[in-house]
Amino acid sequence: MDISQLRREYNSGSFTEKNADESPFKQFEKWLEDAEETGFLDPNAVAVSTVDKTGMPTSRIVLLKSFDIKGFVFYSNYESTKGIDLNENPKACMLFFWDKLERQIRIQGSVERLTPEESDKYFQTRSFTSKIGAWASKQSRKLSSRYKLLREVAGYIAKYPIKVPLPPHWGGYRLTPEYFEFWQGRESRLHDRIVYEKSDNDKWTISRIYP
Ligand SMILES: Cc1cc2nc3c(=O)[nH]c(=O)nc-3n(C[C@H](O)[C@H](O)[C@H](O)COP(=O)(O)O)c2cc1C
């Protein structure tokens, strides 16, 4: 398979300083709505990169579950690889990519945990099996067989047949952004890249960077 010849022109849109909303959050919302309307299966899927104490980065997809001017929220296991990285280094980069729209968004910032009350509010909206799964999965640790996992699932169903409490090792993370970059593919690789940076007075300054 020769992937060196896999390429195409990007020419479905443009993104200029004039079109850019003065709030990066509003701009994000517009693009996320566009992605939803375009029919992506998981328009809220986002790659989150963290860095461990040796400087080694790790990326993985999670589902963005909410956002507002305080930040971008996703849920996970606090003892997973990302959880360990975020304990050591509470910063992350999020990357959205919507191929049919020829757009990506990069968001960098610091990350903190939601309160257990906030996490529980979301946790209780999940399906019974997802709640049980959050108890049973020691996410990112070695597992000797799938059978072991299924036995542990059965054990938690027996323990919590009706009301499943929030596991202490599970909850939300909020990334508070300091930097946004909106990328729109353009013809001849002369893409639009519009950056929002937070200045000291909490205002966002908008600039363009070379493609
Ligand atoms: C579409 C998609 C959505 C996912 N959503 C989540 C999520 O919301 N939370 C989560 O912890 N893992 C989610 N995962 C699994 C992660 O990519 C990853 O495997 C897991 O969180 C363990 O990552 P870690 O070992 O780097 O901590 C998702 C994976 C995919 C492909």
The ligand as an SDF file (V2000), in Angstrom:
LIG
                    3D

 31 33  0  0  0  0  0  0  0  0999 V2000
  -14.3900    7.2010   20.6470 C   0  0  0  0  0  0  0  0  0  0  0  0
  -13.7070    6.9380   21.9620 C   0  0  0  0  0  0  0  0  0  0  0  0
  -14.2060    7.5220   23.1260 C   0  0  0  0  0  0  0  0  0  0  0  0
  -13.5810    7.2990   24.3440 C   0  0  0  0  0  0  0  0  0  0  0  0
  -14.0450    7.9720   25.4510 N   0  0  0  0  0  0  0  0  0  0  0  0
  -13.3870    7.8300   26.6280 C   0  0  0  0  0  0  0  0  0  0  0  0
  -13.7660    8.6260   27.7500 C   0  0  0  0  0  0  0  0  0  0  0  0
  -14.6520    9.4950   27.6880 O   0  0  0  0  0  0  0  0  0  0  0  0
  -13.0910    8.4230   28.9060 N   0  0  0  0  0  0  0  0  0  0  0  0
  -12.0630    7.5230   29.0110 C   0  0  0  0  0  0  0  0  0  0  0  0
  -11.4910    7.3840   30.0900 O   0  0  0  0  0  0  0  0  0  0  0  0
  -11.6660    6.7760   27.9530 N   0  0  0  0  0  0  0  0  0  0  0  0
  -12.2930    6.9140   26.7690 C   0  0  0  0  0  0  0  0  0  0  0  0
  -11.8860    6.1840   25.6690 N   0  0  0  0  0  0  0  0  0  0  0  0
  -10.7750    5.2280   25.8430 C   0  0  0  0  0  0  0  0  0  0  0  0
   -9.4410    5.9850   25.8230 C   0  0  0  0  0  0  0  0  0  0  0  0
   -9.0690    6.3010   24.4990 O   0  0  0  0  0  0  0  0  0  0  0  0
   -8.3010    5.2240   26.5060 C   0  0  0  0  0  0  0  0  0  0  0  0
   -8.1540    3.9400   25.9420 O   0  0  0  0  0  0  0  0  0  0  0  0
   -8.5060    5.0600   28.0020 C   0  0  0  0  0  0  0  0  0  0  0  0
   -9.0230    6.2310   28.6030 O   0  0  0  0  0  0  0  0  0  0  0  0
   -7.1890    4.7110   28.7120 C   0  0  0  0  0  0  0  0  0  0  0  0
   -6.2610    5.7530   28.4440 O   0  0  0  0  0  0  0  0  0  0  0  0
   -4.9030    5.9020   29.2590 P   0  0  0  0  0  0  0  0  0  0  0  0
   -4.3290    4.5210   29.4650 O   0  0  0  0  0  0  0  0  0  0  0  0
   -4.0290    6.7320   28.3920 O   0  0  0  0  0  0  0  0  0  0  0  0
   -5.2170    6.5760   30.5630 O   0  0  0  0  0  0  0  0  0  0  0  0
  -12.4690    6.4150   24.4300 C   0  0  0  0  0  0  0  0  0  0  0  0
  -11.9660    5.8330   23.2590 C   0  0  0  0  0  0  0  0  0  0  0  0
  -12.5660    6.1010   22.0520 C   0  0  0  0  0  0  0  0  0  0  0  0
  -11.9620    5.5140   20.7980 C   0  0  0  0  0  0  0  0  0  0  0  0
  1  2  1  0
  2  3  1  0
  2 30  2  0
  3  4  2  0
  4  5  1  0
  4 28  1  0
  5  6  2  0
  6  7  1  0
  6 13  1  0
  7  8  2  0
  7  9  1  0
  9 10  1  0
 10 11  2  0
 10 12  1  0
 12 13  2  0
 13 14  1  0
 14 15  1  0
 14 28  1  0
 15 16  1  0
 16 17  1  0
 16 18  1  0
 18 19  1  0
 18 20  1  0
 20 21  1  0
 20 22  1  0
 22 23  1  0
 23 24  1  0
 24 25  2  0
 24 26  1  0
 24 27  1  0
 28 29  2  0
 29 30  1  0
 30 31  1  0
M  END
$$$$
